């Protein structure tokens, strides 16, 4: 199998892209390759990527969504026989230095999903998230845990390591920001081993937009719940039949 792949979904991140890529390369040299998924950026993202010849990149002709970028990264990694994919954002809210912790957790080899948690270690909580985001995260984490019998502390951190062979078994289709709501259901139904890893809580831009109706916290919560319970209901019959056999 090839080394670890670090997948970075980006959309109009010209402000941070070059710096983040330099820091990732400095930390991951000899341990991982890097893939950037440009989700239809309209700024200088494509131009900046052309200056990083040793970094692979996938380009969407138009903005398809955060979840779609992750799904494409998983498929890209599977085709090239990578063993693990670490996903991280490009807005300087995921510290590249924490990659060392993910590498160590991967080497331990006791989980299929190693999920970053911004709420496990108070010493790493540098900023407070906007109140509506924290409220929604707490509520949805409780919903996920109660319905899937998990013990997560942070359901929406995008800083994760994924065993490629395990993720290939999941029929992931959710293209937008609600991707984690489908992801956790499918992970639980597939019986994947999940562990959390403390990461930094950083909010450089508390006014950052989701776009469209998702900027309304109530509509965003309703959408996330709809995606979660749709995935739960779609997988329940198969789980029931498996239990009956």
Residue pairs with C-beta under 8 A, 6 or more apart in sequence:
1 81
1 82
1 83
2 33
2 80
2 81
2 82
2 83
3 31
3 32
3 33
3 82
3 83
4 28
4 31
4 32
4 33
4 82
4 83
4 84
4 85
4 86
4 103
4 106
4 161
5 32
5 33
5 34
5 35
5 73
5 76
5 77
5 80
5 82
5 84
5 85
5 86
6 24
6 28
6 32
6 33
6 34
6 35
6 85
6 86
6 87
6 88
6 99
7 35
7 36
7 37
7 70
7 73
7 74
7 76
7 77
7 85
7 86
7 87
7 88
8 20
8 21
8 24
8 34
8 35
8 36
8 37
8 87
8 88
8 89
8 90
9 36
9 37
9 39
9 66
9 69
9 70
9 73
9 87
9 89
9 90
10 17
10 36
10 37
10 38
10 39
10 41
10 45
10 90
11 38
11 39
11 40
11 41
11 45
11 63
11 66
11 69
12 41
12 42
12 43
12 45
13 20
13 41
13 43
13 45
13 90
13 91
14 41
14 43
14 44
14 45
14 48
16 90
16 91
16 92
17 36
17 45
17 48
17 49
17 90
18 48
18 51
18 52
19 92
20 90
20 92
20 96
21 34
21 36
21 52
21 55
23 96
23 97
24 34
24 88
24 96
24 99
25 34
25 55
26 96
27 96
27 97
27 99
27 100
28 34
28 96
28 99
31 99
31 103
32 86
32 99
32 103
33 56
33 82
34 55
34 56
35 55
35 56
35 57
35 58
35 73
35 76
35 77
36 49
36 55
36 56
36 57
36 58
36 90
37 57
37 58
37 60
37 69
37 70
37 72
37 73
38 45
38 46
38 49
38 57
38 58
38 59
38 60
39 60
39 63
39 64
39 65
39 66
39 68
39 69
40 60
40 61
40 62
40 63
40 64
46 59
49 55
49 57
58 72
58 73
58 76
60 68
60 69
60 72
64 175
65 175
65 176
65 177
65 179
66 158
66 175
66 176
66 177
66 179
67 172
67 174
67 175
67 176
67 177
67 178
67 179
67 182
68 175
68 176
70 87
70 172
70 179
71 172
71 173
71 175
73 85
73 87
74 85
74 162
74 164
74 167
74 168
74 172
77 85
77 164
78 164
78 167
78 168
82 164
83 163
83 164
83 165
84 106
84 161
84 162
84 163
84 164
85 161
85 162
85 164
85 167
86 99
86 102
86 159
86 160
86 161
86 162
87 158
87 159
87 160
87 162
88 94
88 96
88 99
88 158
88 159
89 158
89 159
91 204
91 205
91 208
92 202
92 204
93 200
93 202
93 203
93 204
94 116
94 158
94 159
94 199
94 200
94 202
95 199
95 200
95 202
98 116
98 159
98 197
98 199
98 200
101 197
101 198
101 199
102 114
102 159
102 161
102 197
105 111
105 114
105 161
105 195
105 197
106 114
106 161
110 193
110 195
111 163
111 193
111 194
111 195
112 162
112 163
112 166
112 167
112 187
112 192
112 193
112 194
113 160
113 161
113 162
113 163
113 166
113 187
113 192
113 193
113 194
113 195
114 160
114 161
114 162
114 195
114 196
114 197
115 152
115 154
115 157
115 160
115 194
115 195
115 196
115 197
116 154
116 157
116 158
116 159
116 160
116 196
116 197
116 198
116 199
117 152
117 153
117 154
117 157
117 196
117 197
117 198
117 199
118 124
118 125
118 154
118 157
118 199
118 200
118 201
119 125
119 153
119 154
119 201
120 153
120 154
120 196
120 197
120 198
121 198
124 198
124 199
124 200
124 201
125 200
125 201
126 200
126 201
126 202
127 201
127 202
127 203
127 204
127 206
128 134
128 203
129 137
129 201
129 203
129 206
130 203
130 206
132 217
133 217
135 217
136 217
136 220
136 221
136 224
137 154
137 155
137 156
139 221
140 155
140 156
140 181
140 221
140 224
140 225
140 228
141 152
141 153
141 154
141 155
143 225
143 228
144 150
144 152
144 155
144 181
144 184
144 228
145 151
145 152
147 228
147 232
148 184
148 185
148 188
149 188
150 184
150 188
150 194
152 184
152 194
152 196
153 196
154 196
155 180
155 181
155 184
156 180
157 199
159 199
163 192
166 190
166 192
169 190
170 183
170 186
170 187
170 190
171 186
172 179
172 182
172 183
172 186
173 182
174 181
174 182
174 183
174 227
174 231
176 214
177 210
177 214
177 220
178 223
178 224
178 227
178 228
181 224
181 225
181 227
181 228
181 231
182 227
182 228
182 231
184 228
185 228
185 231
185 232
185 235
186 231
186 235
187 194
189 235
189 238
189 239
209 215
210 220
213 219
213 220
213 223
214 220
214 223
